[in-house]
Amino acid sequence: MTARIVCTLPLPDPAPGLLSAAAEVEVIGASPSRERTEALLREGVDVLCPQLGDRVDAALLDTGLPRLRAVCVYAVGYNNVDVPAATERGIVVANTPGVLTDATADCALGLLVASARRLCEGDAVMRAGGFTGWRPDFMLGLELRDSLLGIVGFGRIGQALARRALACGMRIAYADESQPPVPADLAPHVARMQLETLIAEADCISLHVPLDESTRHLIDEAALRRMKPTAILVNTSRGAVIDEVALVRALQQGWIAGAGLDVYENEPAMAPGLAGCRNAVLAPHLGSATVRTRAAMAELCARNALAALAGELPPHCVNPQAWSAGAPPPVR
Ligand code: DGY
């Protein structure tokens, strides 16, 4: 039986070459539909490589049984996959951690600087011919030096942002219930805080938590109301970590000064009113969007898929227990 892999969107090099050397590869294409994915899974697929916008739930997994053995996501975040359902069905799930840390931290820093210094608002003023000359009180923003950056979720990306922010002279606090180890270079410069305290005291807050039921709407109306009215909120994690409808009111009514967003609760849509908030810097999910990072993600995704085809646990498997009763035999 020829091994078969389905990618919902084309993956960058080197994935196509790596995958097609080991399997027949079907790429659904520009606007992958759930119906098409289901139809292919019913025909028989060993490995599915979905994108972060493709919902992989129990019903979709069932259409792939009994052949589907692995779901290899082209992303570090895998909240779009029902992992417990995959585990129950003996399907491993893998992601692409590590390789997008710096690109995403760069993006978070960019949103932080752009929001604090109102750069997109200024860009709009220039394009509209609204700049009538330098004035001492024109478009004043927040100075980063000595401002307190609160990082929520202190894993790889949160720590990479901390290093960048330290170079800007910021003070750093973090909140993370999992109490991650803090590397020696950062330890003397960062303070751990309870989330409630961080929300109330930070001048800027940047979110770096995975989306799950414990983090959905972590920043809700109550949290937004507790933030300083001068504060900036940055999100490069997942949109639903913020209650986006409440955020629009916070931006419109001045509960906070601004936001830098790369992700949205119902991506690619935005909450009504958000596009009209001049104090929001809005990026279209660009966190990992560099040529080098996307290629590195493609390689990890392909290596995960190839391992699964060989009957080996993918190097970045998030549910190894799915194969605790034994890995399936190699398929070629
Ligand atoms: C991820 O990998 O989870 C990112 O959101 C992609 O940019």
py3Dmol code that shows the C-alpha trace and the ligand (Angstrom):
import py3Dmol

protein = """\
ATOM      1  CA  MET A   1       0.000   0.000   0.000  1.00  0.00           C
ATOM      2  CA  THR A   2       1.432   3.398  -0.996  1.00  0.00           C
ATOM      3  CA  ALA A   3       1.755   5.825   1.899  1.00  0.00           C
ATOM      4  CA  ARG A   4      -0.564   8.800   1.505  1.00  0.00           C
ATOM      5  CA  ILE A   5      -0.274  12.283   3.027  1.00  0.00           C
ATOM      6  CA  VAL A   6      -2.808  15.099   2.711  1.00  0.00           C
ATOM      7  CA  CYS A   7      -1.765  18.741   3.246  1.00  0.00           C
ATOM      8  CA  THR A   8      -4.671  21.167   3.383  1.00  0.00           C
ATOM      9  CA  LEU A   9      -2.483  24.001   2.008  1.00  0.00           C
ATOM     10  CA  PRO A  10       0.815  23.840   0.097  1.00  0.00           C
ATOM     11  CA  LEU A  11       3.785  23.759   2.479  1.00  0.00           C
ATOM     12  CA  PRO A  12       7.012  25.640   1.667  1.00  0.00           C
ATOM     13  CA  ASP A  13      10.283  23.938   0.825  1.00  0.00           C
ATOM     14  CA  PRO A  14      11.740  21.645   1.945  1.00  0.00           C
ATOM     15  CA  ALA A  15       8.471  19.874   2.854  1.00  0.00           C
ATOM     16  CA  PRO A  16       7.265  18.949  -0.663  1.00  0.00           C
ATOM     17  CA  GLY A  17      10.530  17.180  -1.567  1.00  0.00           C
ATOM     18  CA  LEU A  18      10.847  15.400   1.772  1.00  0.00           C
ATOM     19  CA  LEU A  19       7.253  14.201   1.781  1.00  0.00           C
ATOM     20  CA  SER A  20       6.991  13.150  -1.846  1.00  0.00           C
ATOM     21  CA  ALA A  21      10.141  11.010  -1.519  1.00  0.00           C
ATOM     22  CA  ALA A  22       8.227   8.846   0.963  1.00  0.00           C
ATOM     23  CA  ALA A  23       4.565   9.090   0.029  1.00  0.00           C
ATOM     24  CA  GLU A  24       1.931  10.130  -2.432  1.00  0.00           C
ATOM     25  CA  VAL A  25       1.126  13.712  -1.401  1.00  0.00           C
ATOM     26  CA  GLU A  26      -2.195  15.394  -2.055  1.00  0.00           C
ATOM     27  CA  VAL A  27      -2.443  19.152  -1.491  1.00  0.00           C
ATOM     28  CA  ILE A  28      -5.997  20.413  -1.253  1.00  0.00           C
ATOM     29  CA  GLY A  29      -5.074  23.968  -2.258  1.00  0.00           C
ATOM     30  CA  ALA A  30      -5.949  27.596  -1.937  1.00  0.00           C
ATOM     31  CA  SER A  31      -9.220  27.339   0.008  1.00  0.00           C
ATOM     32  CA  PRO A  32      -9.300  23.921   1.592  1.00  0.00           C
ATOM     33  CA  SER A  33     -12.824  22.906   2.523  1.00  0.00           C
ATOM     34  CA  ARG A  34     -13.781  20.535   5.273  1.00  0.00           C
ATOM     35  CA  GLU A  35     -15.832  18.523   2.771  1.00  0.00           C
ATOM     36  CA  ARG A  36     -12.790  17.946   0.552  1.00  0.00           C
ATOM     37  CA  THR A  37     -10.669  16.978   3.555  1.00  0.00           C
ATOM     38  CA  GLU A  38     -13.338  14.524   4.696  1.00  0.00           C
ATOM     39  CA  ALA A  39     -13.635  13.024   1.216  1.00  0.00           C
ATOM     40  CA  LEU A  40      -9.875  12.424   1.029  1.00  0.00           C
ATOM     41  CA  LEU A  41      -9.748  10.989   4.547  1.00  0.00           C
ATOM     42  CA  ARG A  42     -12.530   8.556   3.614  1.00  0.00           C
ATOM     43  CA  GLU A  43     -10.491   7.358   0.609  1.00  0.00           C
ATOM     44  CA  GLY A  44      -7.607   6.540   2.986  1.00  0.00           C
ATOM     45  CA  VAL A  45      -4.844   8.799   4.324  1.00  0.00           C
ATOM     46  CA  ASP A  46      -1.976   7.948   6.669  1.00  0.00           C
ATOM     47  CA  VAL A  47      -0.989  11.465   7.733  1.00  0.00           C
ATOM     48  CA  LEU A  48      -2.965  14.708   7.666  1.00  0.00           C
ATOM     49  CA  CYS A  49      -1.026  18.009   7.705  1.00  0.00           C
ATOM     50  CA  PRO A  50      -3.616  20.687   8.525  1.00  0.00           C
ATOM     51  CA  GLN A  51      -3.195  24.417   9.041  1.00  0.00           C
ATOM     52  CA  LEU A  52      -4.028  26.247  12.272  1.00  0.00           C
ATOM     53  CA  GLY A  53      -7.365  27.384  10.829  1.00  0.00           C
ATOM     54  CA  ASP A  54      -8.532  23.836  10.019  1.00  0.00           C
ATOM     55  CA  ARG A  55     -10.675  22.378  12.788  1.00  0.00           C
ATOM     56  CA  VAL A  56      -9.676  18.766  13.389  1.00  0.00           C
ATOM     57  CA  ASP A  57     -12.388  17.433  15.663  1.00  0.00           C
ATOM     58  CA  ALA A  58     -13.545  13.943  16.621  1.00  0.00           C
ATOM     59  CA  ALA A  59     -15.928  13.739  13.655  1.00  0.00           C
ATOM     60  CA  LEU A  60     -13.173  14.591  11.158  1.00  0.00           C
ATOM     61  CA  LEU A  61     -10.778  12.123  12.801  1.00  0.00           C
ATOM     62  CA  ASP A  62     -13.451   9.418  12.538  1.00  0.00           C
ATOM     63  CA  THR A  63     -13.665   9.872   8.783  1.00  0.00           C
ATOM     64  CA  GLY A  64      -9.960   9.017   8.607  1.00  0.00           C
ATOM     65  CA  LEU A  65     -10.262   5.738  10.529  1.00  0.00           C
ATOM     66  CA  PRO A  66      -8.989   3.105  10.504  1.00  0.00           C
ATOM     67  CA  ARG A  67      -6.043   4.332   8.403  1.00  0.00           C
ATOM     68  CA  LEU A  68      -5.223   7.795   9.751  1.00  0.00           C
ATOM     69  CA  ARG A  69      -2.258   7.513  12.132  1.00  0.00           C
ATOM     70  CA  ALA A  70      -0.983  11.078  12.559  1.00  0.00           C
ATOM     71  CA  VAL A  71      -2.018  14.725  12.424  1.00  0.00           C
ATOM     72  CA  CYS A  72       1.056  16.919  11.866  1.00  0.00           C
ATOM     73  CA  VAL A  73       0.138  20.568  12.358  1.00  0.00           C
ATOM     74  CA  TYR A  74       2.111  23.258  10.543  1.00  0.00           C
ATOM     75  CA  ALA A  75       2.224  25.465  13.681  1.00  0.00           C
ATOM     76  CA  VAL A  76       3.375  25.399  17.256  1.00  0.00           C
ATOM     77  CA  GLY A  77      -0.177  26.021  18.504  1.00  0.00           C
ATOM     78  CA  TYR A  78      -2.472  23.010  18.086  1.00  0.00           C
ATOM     79  CA  ASN A  79      -5.671  24.245  19.734  1.00  0.00           C
ATOM     80  CA  ASN A  80      -7.479  23.498  16.448  1.00  0.00           C
ATOM     81  CA  VAL A  81      -7.000  19.755  17.045  1.00  0.00           C
ATOM     82  CA  ASP A  82      -9.050  17.767  19.542  1.00  0.00           C
ATOM     83  CA  VAL A  83      -6.024  16.032  21.061  1.00  0.00           C
ATOM     84  CA  PRO A  84      -7.935  13.858  23.589  1.00  0.00           C
ATOM     85  CA  ALA A  85     -10.131  12.593  20.720  1.00  0.00           C
ATOM     86  CA  ALA A  86      -7.004  11.835  18.654  1.00  0.00           C
ATOM     87  CA  THR A  87      -5.406   9.993  21.574  1.00  0.00           C
ATOM     88  CA  GLU A  88      -8.550   7.880  22.104  1.00  0.00           C
ATOM     89  CA  ARG A  89      -8.387   6.893  18.436  1.00  0.00           C
ATOM     90  CA  GLY A  90      -4.675   6.005  18.490  1.00  0.00           C
ATOM     91  CA  ILE A  91      -3.736   9.012  16.328  1.00  0.00           C
ATOM     92  CA  VAL A  92      -0.598  10.952  17.225  1.00  0.00           C
ATOM     93  CA  VAL A  93      -0.565  14.751  16.975  1.00  0.00           C
ATOM     94  CA  ALA A  94       2.632  16.706  16.326  1.00  0.00           C
ATOM     95  CA  ASN A  95       3.537  20.403  16.081  1.00  0.00           C
ATOM     96  CA  THR A  96       6.520  22.628  15.174  1.00  0.00           C
ATOM     97  CA  PRO A  97       7.919  24.141  18.391  1.00  0.00           C
ATOM     98  CA  GLY A  98      11.140  26.124  18.823  1.00  0.00           C
ATOM     99  CA  VAL A  99      11.780  27.279  15.277  1.00  0.00           C
ATOM    100  CA  LEU A 100       9.355  30.219  15.383  1.00  0.00           C
ATOM    101  CA  THR A 101      10.393  31.591  18.768  1.00  0.00           C
ATOM    102  CA  ASP A 102      12.513  34.497  17.516  1.00  0.00           C
ATOM    103  CA  ALA A 103      10.237  35.469  14.650  1.00  0.00           C
ATOM    104  CA  THR A 104       7.223  35.599  16.971  1.00  0.00           C
ATOM    105  CA  ALA A 105       9.108  37.510  19.664  1.00  0.00           C
ATOM    106  CA  ASP A 106      10.224  40.027  17.003  1.00  0.00           C
ATOM    107  CA  CYS A 107       6.608  40.454  15.961  1.00  0.00           C
ATOM    108  CA  ALA A 108       5.477  40.970  19.585  1.00  0.00           C
ATOM    109  CA  LEU A 109       8.198  43.587  20.094  1.00  0.00           C
ATOM    110  CA  GLY A 110       7.190  45.305  16.849  1.00  0.00           C
ATOM    111  CA  LEU A 111       3.562  45.492  17.952  1.00  0.00           C
ATOM    112  CA  LEU A 112       4.640  46.734  21.368  1.00  0.00           C
ATOM    113  CA  VAL A 113       6.782  49.543  19.952  1.00  0.00           C
ATOM    114  CA  ALA A 114       4.225  50.453  17.269  1.00  0.00           C
ATOM    115  CA  SER A 115       1.419  50.622  19.850  1.00  0.00           C
ATOM    116  CA  ALA A 116       3.394  52.435  22.540  1.00  0.00           C
ATOM    117  CA  ARG A 117       4.668  55.039  20.064  1.00  0.00           C
ATOM    118  CA  ARG A 118       1.444  55.197  17.984  1.00  0.00           C
ATOM    119  CA  LEU A 119       3.328  54.512  14.763  1.00  0.00           C
ATOM    120  CA  CYS A 120       0.373  53.206  12.720  1.00  0.00           C
ATOM    121  CA  GLU A 121      -1.825  56.048  13.905  1.00  0.00           C
ATOM    122  CA  GLY A 122       0.934  58.409  12.799  1.00  0.00           C
ATOM    123  CA  ASP A 123       1.231  56.637   9.455  1.00  0.00           C
ATOM    124  CA  ALA A 124      -2.513  57.175   8.894  1.00  0.00           C
ATOM    125  CA  VAL A 125      -2.187  60.873   9.767  1.00  0.00           C
ATOM    126  CA  MET A 126       0.638  61.274   7.251  1.00  0.00           C
ATOM    127  CA  ARG A 127      -1.233  59.514   4.450  1.00  0.00           C
ATOM    128  CA  ALA A 128      -4.336  61.632   5.120  1.00  0.00           C
ATOM    129  CA  GLY A 129      -2.273  64.834   4.914  1.00  0.00           C
ATOM    130  CA  GLY A 130      -3.017  65.523   8.592  1.00  0.00           C
ATOM    131  CA  PHE A 131       0.541  66.423   9.662  1.00  0.00           C
ATOM    132  CA  THR A 132       0.644  70.182   9.928  1.00  0.00           C
ATOM    133  CA  GLY A 133       4.042  70.481  11.619  1.00  0.00           C
ATOM    134  CA  TRP A 134       5.941  69.447  14.752  1.00  0.00           C
ATOM    135  CA  ARG A 135       4.311  70.383  18.046  1.00  0.00           C
ATOM    136  CA  PRO A 136       5.412  69.654  21.626  1.00  0.00           C
ATOM    137  CA  ASP A 137       2.152  67.848  22.464  1.00  0.00           C
ATOM    138  CA  PHE A 138       1.477  66.016  19.195  1.00  0.00           C
ATOM    139  CA  MET A 139       0.784  62.245  19.402  1.00  0.00           C
ATOM    140  CA  LEU A 140       2.626  61.556  22.630  1.00  0.00           C
ATOM    141  CA  GLY A 141       3.045  57.910  23.579  1.00  0.00           C
ATOM    142  CA  LEU A 142       4.555  55.646  26.189  1.00  0.00           C
ATOM    143  CA  GLU A 143       8.331  55.528  26.677  1.00  0.00           C
ATOM    144  CA  LEU A 144       9.618  51.964  26.908  1.00  0.00           C
ATOM    145  CA  ARG A 145      12.618  52.644  29.148  1.00  0.00           C
ATOM    146  CA  ASP A 146      11.654  51.884  32.775  1.00  0.00           C
ATOM    147  CA  SER A 147       8.129  50.886  31.791  1.00  0.00           C
ATOM    148  CA  LEU A 148       6.979  47.587  33.279  1.00  0.00           C
ATOM    149  CA  LEU A 149       6.347  44.847  30.714  1.00  0.00           C
ATOM    150  CA  GLY A 150       4.122  42.073  32.053  1.00  0.00           C
ATOM    151  CA  ILE A 151       4.602  38.832  30.134  1.00  0.00           C
ATOM    152  CA  VAL A 152       1.776  36.338  30.542  1.00  0.00           C
ATOM    153  CA  GLY A 153       3.146  32.864  29.796  1.00  0.00           C
ATOM    154  CA  PHE A 154       6.901  32.615  30.257  1.00  0.00           C
ATOM    155  CA  GLY A 155       7.837  29.843  27.852  1.00  0.00           C
ATOM    156  CA  ARG A 156      10.219  30.114  24.905  1.00  0.00           C
ATOM    157  CA  ILE A 157       8.516  33.041  23.176  1.00  0.00           C
ATOM    158  CA  GLY A 158       7.786  34.985  26.373  1.00  0.00           C
ATOM    159  CA  GLN A 159      11.435  34.636  27.374  1.00  0.00           C
ATOM    160  CA  ALA A 160      12.652  35.702  23.923  1.00  0.00           C
ATOM    161  CA  LEU A 161      10.471  38.823  24.194  1.00  0.00           C
ATOM    162  CA  ALA A 162      11.904  39.507  27.665  1.00  0.00           C
ATOM    163  CA  ARG A 163      15.450  39.547  26.226  1.00  0.00           C
ATOM    164  CA  ARG A 164      14.396  42.029  23.542  1.00  0.00           C
ATOM    165  CA  ALA A 165      12.537  44.234  26.024  1.00  0.00           C
ATOM    166  CA  LEU A 166      15.510  44.289  28.401  1.00  0.00           C
ATOM    167  CA  ALA A 167      17.549  45.736  25.545  1.00  0.00           C
ATOM    168  CA  CYS A 168      14.973  48.559  25.413  1.00  0.00           C
ATOM    169  CA  GLY A 169      15.478  49.244  29.130  1.00  0.00           C
ATOM    170  CA  MET A 170      12.115  47.850  30.216  1.00  0.00           C
ATOM    171  CA  ARG A 171      11.464  46.282  33.602  1.00  0.00           C
ATOM    172  CA  ILE A 172      10.063  42.757  33.266  1.00  0.00           C
ATOM    173  CA  ALA A 173       7.511  40.806  35.285  1.00  0.00           C
ATOM    174  CA  TYR A 174       5.927  37.532  34.272  1.00  0.00           C
ATOM    175  CA  ALA A 175       2.984  35.428  35.325  1.00  0.00           C
ATOM    176  CA  ASP A 176       2.958  31.712  34.597  1.00  0.00           C
ATOM    177  CA  GLU A 177       1.181  29.132  36.726  1.00  0.00           C
ATOM    178  CA  SER A 178       3.357  26.339  35.342  1.00  0.00           C
ATOM    179  CA  GLN A 179       6.412  27.939  36.996  1.00  0.00           C
ATOM    180  CA  PRO A 180       8.792  27.313  34.068  1.00  0.00           C
ATOM    181  CA  PRO A 181      12.541  27.234  34.702  1.00  0.00           C
ATOM    182  CA  VAL A 182      13.976  30.713  34.109  1.00  0.00           C
ATOM    183  CA  PRO A 183      17.328  30.686  32.254  1.00  0.00           C
ATOM    184  CA  ALA A 184      20.319  32.106  34.146  1.00  0.00           C
ATOM    185  CA  ASP A 185      20.706  35.103  31.789  1.00  0.00           C
ATOM    186  CA  LEU A 186      17.149  36.257  32.552  1.00  0.00           C
ATOM    187  CA  ALA A 187      16.712  35.262  36.203  1.00  0.00           C
ATOM    188  CA  PRO A 188      18.319  38.386  37.765  1.00  0.00           C
ATOM    189  CA  HIS A 189      16.217  40.685  35.552  1.00  0.00           C
ATOM    190  CA  VAL A 190      12.685  39.303  35.811  1.00  0.00           C
ATOM    191  CA  ALA A 191      10.192  39.167  38.668  1.00  0.00           C
ATOM    192  CA  ARG A 192       7.433  36.600  39.014  1.00  0.00           C
ATOM    193  CA  MET A 193       4.006  38.093  39.792  1.00  0.00           C
ATOM    194  CA  GLN A 194       0.502  36.836  40.317  1.00  0.00           C
ATOM    195  CA  LEU A 195      -1.555  37.459  37.189  1.00  0.00           C
ATOM    196  CA  GLU A 196      -3.949  39.787  39.033  1.00  0.00           C
ATOM    197  CA  THR A 197      -1.075  41.991  40.219  1.00  0.00           C
ATOM    198  CA  LEU A 198       0.618  41.994  36.833  1.00  0.00           C
ATOM    199  CA  ILE A 199      -2.601  43.054  35.095  1.00  0.00           C
ATOM    200  CA  ALA A 200      -3.043  45.976  37.479  1.00  0.00           C
ATOM    201  CA  GLU A 201       0.587  47.126  37.539  1.00  0.00           C
ATOM    202  CA  ALA A 202       2.055  46.573  34.072  1.00  0.00           C
ATOM    203  CA  ASP A 203       2.463  49.418  31.587  1.00  0.00           C
ATOM    204  CA  CYS A 204       2.442  46.876  28.744  1.00  0.00           C
ATOM    205  CA  ILE A 205       1.122  43.323  28.754  1.00  0.00           C
ATOM    206  CA  SER A 206       2.114  40.700  26.187  1.00  0.00           C
ATOM    207  CA  LEU A 207       0.318  37.341  25.956  1.00  0.00           C
ATOM    208  CA  HIS A 208       2.229  34.113  25.313  1.00  0.00           C
ATOM    209  CA  VAL A 209      -0.031  31.327  26.559  1.00  0.00           C
ATOM    210  CA  PRO A 210      -1.432  28.427  24.535  1.00  0.00           C
ATOM    211  CA  LEU A 211      -5.188  28.537  23.994  1.00  0.00           C
ATOM    212  CA  ASP A 212      -7.120  25.988  26.036  1.00  0.00           C
ATOM    213  CA  GLU A 213     -10.143  26.092  28.298  1.00  0.00           C
ATOM    214  CA  SER A 214      -8.080  27.625  31.128  1.00  0.00           C
ATOM    215  CA  THR A 215      -6.844  30.528  28.977  1.00  0.00           C
ATOM    216  CA  ARG A 216      -9.924  31.256  26.831  1.00  0.00           C
ATOM    217  CA  HIS A 217     -10.897  34.891  27.626  1.00  0.00           C
ATOM    218  CA  LEU A 218      -8.124  35.095  30.219  1.00  0.00           C
ATOM    219  CA  ILE A 219      -8.200  38.803  29.418  1.00  0.00           C
ATOM    220  CA  ASP A 220     -11.893  39.477  29.816  1.00  0.00           C
ATOM    221  CA  GLU A 221     -13.805  42.657  30.571  1.00  0.00           C
ATOM    222  CA  ALA A 222     -12.862  42.542  34.253  1.00  0.00           C
ATOM    223  CA  ALA A 223      -9.155  42.179  33.427  1.00  0.00           C
ATOM    224  CA  LEU A 224      -9.306  44.997  30.865  1.00  0.00           C
ATOM    225  CA  ARG A 225     -10.958  47.252  33.425  1.00  0.00           C
ATOM    226  CA  ARG A 226      -8.196  46.472  35.948  1.00  0.00           C
ATOM    227  CA  MET A 227      -5.430  47.492  33.520  1.00  0.00           C
ATOM    228  CA  LYS A 228      -3.937  50.983  33.709  1.00  0.00           C
ATOM    229  CA  PRO A 229      -5.678  53.477  31.379  1.00  0.00           C
ATOM    230  CA  THR A 230      -2.219  54.186  29.942  1.00  0.00           C
ATOM    231  CA  ALA A 231      -1.444  50.497  29.309  1.00  0.00           C
ATOM    232  CA  ILE A 232      -0.803  48.674  26.033  1.00  0.00           C
ATOM    233  CA  LEU A 233      -1.960  45.088  25.388  1.00  0.00           C
ATOM    234  CA  VAL A 234      -0.118  42.899  22.862  1.00  0.00           C
ATOM    235  CA  ASN A 235      -1.282  39.505  21.614  1.00  0.00           C
ATOM    236  CA  THR A 236       0.669  37.159  19.341  1.00  0.00           C
ATOM    237  CA  SER A 237      -0.661  33.929  20.907  1.00  0.00           C
ATOM    238  CA  ARG A 238      -4.249  33.067  20.001  1.00  0.00           C
ATOM    239  CA  GLY A 239      -7.095  35.542  19.554  1.00  0.00           C
ATOM    240  CA  ALA A 240      -9.517  33.874  21.955  1.00  0.00           C
ATOM    241  CA  VAL A 241      -7.177  34.490  24.906  1.00  0.00           C
ATOM    242  CA  ILE A 242      -8.768  37.969  24.826  1.00  0.00           C
ATOM    243  CA  ASP A 243     -12.504  38.665  24.861  1.00  0.00           C
ATOM    244  CA  GLU A 244     -12.297  40.657  21.623  1.00  0.00           C
ATOM    245  CA  VAL A 245     -15.734  42.271  21.973  1.00  0.00           C
ATOM    246  CA  ALA A 246     -14.752  43.588  25.405  1.00  0.00           C
ATOM    247  CA  LEU A 247     -11.402  44.731  23.988  1.00  0.00           C
ATOM    248  CA  VAL A 248     -13.157  46.883  21.392  1.00  0.00           C
ATOM    249  CA  ARG A 249     -15.042  48.644  24.187  1.00  0.00           C
ATOM    250  CA  ALA A 250     -11.814  49.016  26.172  1.00  0.00           C
ATOM    251  CA  LEU A 251     -10.145  50.691  23.193  1.00  0.00           C
ATOM    252  CA  GLN A 252     -13.161  52.852  22.322  1.00  0.00           C
ATOM    253  CA  GLN A 253     -13.807  53.987  25.888  1.00  0.00           C
ATOM    254  CA  GLY A 254     -10.194  54.437  26.985  1.00  0.00           C
ATOM    255  CA  TRP A 255     -10.003  51.703  29.643  1.00  0.00           C
ATOM    256  CA  ILE A 256      -6.569  51.059  28.086  1.00  0.00           C
ATOM    257  CA  ALA A 257      -4.412  53.194  25.788  1.00  0.00           C
ATOM    258  CA  GLY A 258      -3.813  50.787  22.940  1.00  0.00           C
ATOM    259  CA  ALA A 259      -3.395  47.265  21.631  1.00  0.00           C
ATOM    260  CA  GLY A 260      -1.094  45.490  19.212  1.00  0.00           C
ATOM    261  CA  LEU A 261      -2.799  42.405  17.809  1.00  0.00           C
ATOM    262  CA  ASP A 262      -1.560  39.678  15.491  1.00  0.00           C
ATOM    263  CA  VAL A 263      -4.334  37.170  16.222  1.00  0.00           C
ATOM    264  CA  TYR A 264      -8.133  37.363  16.410  1.00  0.00           C
ATOM    265  CA  GLU A 265     -10.849  35.463  18.179  1.00  0.00           C
ATOM    266  CA  ASN A 266     -12.689  34.428  14.998  1.00  0.00           C
ATOM    267  CA  GLU A 267      -9.843  34.664  12.530  1.00  0.00           C
ATOM    268  CA  PRO A 268      -9.786  35.945   9.824  1.00  0.00           C
ATOM    269  CA  ALA A 269     -12.767  38.074  10.973  1.00  0.00           C
ATOM    270  CA  MET A 270     -12.429  40.872  13.509  1.00  0.00           C
ATOM    271  CA  ALA A 271     -14.924  41.870  16.192  1.00  0.00           C
ATOM    272  CA  PRO A 272     -17.246  44.679  15.040  1.00  0.00           C
ATOM    273  CA  GLY A 273     -15.645  48.042  15.687  1.00  0.00           C
ATOM    274  CA  LEU A 274     -12.052  46.819  15.993  1.00  0.00           C
ATOM    275  CA  ALA A 275     -11.015  48.025  12.533  1.00  0.00           C
ATOM    276  CA  GLY A 276     -12.181  51.514  13.493  1.00  0.00           C
ATOM    277  CA  CYS A 277     -10.023  51.691  16.645  1.00  0.00           C
ATOM    278  CA  ARG A 278      -7.122  53.943  15.717  1.00  0.00           C
ATOM    279  CA  ASN A 279      -5.378  52.958  18.957  1.00  0.00           C
ATOM    280  CA  ALA A 280      -5.091  49.342  17.763  1.00  0.00           C
ATOM    281  CA  VAL A 281      -2.218  48.117  15.588  1.00  0.00           C
ATOM    282  CA  LEU A 282      -3.592  45.201  13.593  1.00  0.00           C
ATOM    283  CA  ALA A 283      -1.411  42.576  11.899  1.00  0.00           C
ATOM    284  CA  PRO A 284      -2.770  39.605   9.906  1.00  0.00           C
ATOM    285  CA  HIS A 285      -1.260  36.711  11.952  1.00  0.00           C
ATOM    286  CA  LEU A 286       2.320  37.389  10.893  1.00  0.00           C
ATOM    287  CA  GLY A 287       4.110  36.061  14.002  1.00  0.00           C
ATOM    288  CA  SER A 288       6.018  33.299  12.227  1.00  0.00           C
ATOM    289  CA  ALA A 289       5.934  34.904   8.783  1.00  0.00           C
ATOM    290  CA  THR A 290       9.584  35.023   7.778  1.00  0.00           C
ATOM    291  CA  VAL A 291      11.037  33.003   4.916  1.00  0.00           C
ATOM    292  CA  ARG A 292      13.511  31.245   7.206  1.00  0.00           C
ATOM    293  CA  THR A 293      11.008  30.408   9.929  1.00  0.00           C
ATOM    294  CA  ARG A 294       8.340  29.114   7.577  1.00  0.00           C
ATOM    295  CA  ALA A 295      10.942  26.842   5.930  1.00  0.00           C
ATOM    296  CA  ALA A 296      12.061  25.558   9.327  1.00  0.00           C
ATOM    297  CA  MET A 297       8.436  24.871  10.277  1.00  0.00           C
ATOM    298  CA  ALA A 298       7.960  23.031   6.980  1.00  0.00           C
ATOM    299  CA  GLU A 299      10.950  20.830   7.699  1.00  0.00           C
ATOM    300  CA  LEU A 300       9.744  19.983  11.230  1.00  0.00           C
ATOM    301  CA  CYS A 301       6.254  19.260   9.963  1.00  0.00           C
ATOM    302  CA  ALA A 302       7.664  16.949   7.281  1.00  0.00           C
ATOM    303  CA  ARG A 303       9.985  15.188   9.758  1.00  0.00           C
ATOM    304  CA  ASN A 304       7.014  14.580  12.058  1.00  0.00           C
ATOM    305  CA  ALA A 305       5.031  13.097   9.165  1.00  0.00           C
ATOM    306  CA  LEU A 306       7.908  10.900   7.946  1.00  0.00           C
ATOM    307  CA  ALA A 307       8.505   9.518  11.439  1.00  0.00           C
ATOM    308  CA  ALA A 308       4.818   8.646  11.769  1.00  0.00           C
ATOM    309  CA  LEU A 309       4.907   6.841   8.397  1.00  0.00           C
ATOM    310  CA  ALA A 310       7.960   4.888   9.592  1.00  0.00           C
ATOM    311  CA  GLY A 311       6.045   3.765  12.683  1.00  0.00           C
ATOM    312  CA  GLU A 312       8.142   5.998  14.951  1.00  0.00           C
ATOM    313  CA  LEU A 313       6.851   8.652  17.310  1.00  0.00           C
ATOM    314  CA  PRO A 314       7.141  12.052  15.594  1.00  0.00           C
ATOM    315  CA  PRO A 315       9.960  14.125  17.138  1.00  0.00           C
ATOM    316  CA  HIS A 316       7.447  16.749  18.296  1.00  0.00           C
ATOM    317  CA  CYS A 317       4.566  14.565  19.319  1.00  0.00           C
ATOM    318  CA  VAL A 318       2.214  16.162  21.868  1.00  0.00           C
ATOM    319  CA  ASN A 319       0.322  12.943  22.770  1.00  0.00           C
ATOM    320  CA  PRO A 320       2.801  10.021  22.774  1.00  0.00           C
ATOM    321  CA  GLN A 321       0.276   8.069  24.871  1.00  0.00           C
ATOM    322  CA  ALA A 322      -1.766   7.615  21.682  1.00  0.00           C
ATOM    323  CA  TRP A 323       0.666   4.873  20.751  1.00  0.00           C
ATOM    324  CA  SER A 324       1.298   3.515  24.241  1.00  0.00           C
ATOM    325  CA  ALA A 325      -0.159   0.143  23.185  1.00  0.00           C
ATOM    326  CA  GLY A 326       2.408   0.041  20.346  1.00  0.00           C
ATOM    327  CA  ALA A 327       3.209   2.048  17.235  1.00  0.00           C
ATOM    328  CA  PRO A 328       1.597   1.020  13.934  1.00  0.00           C
ATOM    329  CA  PRO A 329       3.881  -0.775  11.438  1.00  0.00           C
ATOM    330  CA  PRO A 330       5.814   1.254   8.852  1.00  0.00           C
ATOM    331  CA  VAL A 331       3.892   2.194   5.720  1.00  0.00           C
ATOM    332  CA  ARG A 332       5.710   2.740   2.423  1.00  0.00           C
TER     333      ARG A 332
END
"""
ligand_1 = """\
7
DGY
C 1.803 29.011 15.387
O 2.677 28.317 14.870
O 1.058 28.573 16.261
C 1.715 30.421 14.947
O 0.553 31.027 15.383
C 1.875 30.523 13.445
O 2.263 31.840 13.189
"""
view = py3Dmol.view(width=600, height=400)
view.addModel(protein, "pdb")
view.setStyle({"model": 0}, {"cartoon": {"style": "trace"}})
view.addModel(ligand_1, "xyz")
view.setStyle({"model": 1}, {"stick": {}})
view.zoomTo()
view.show()
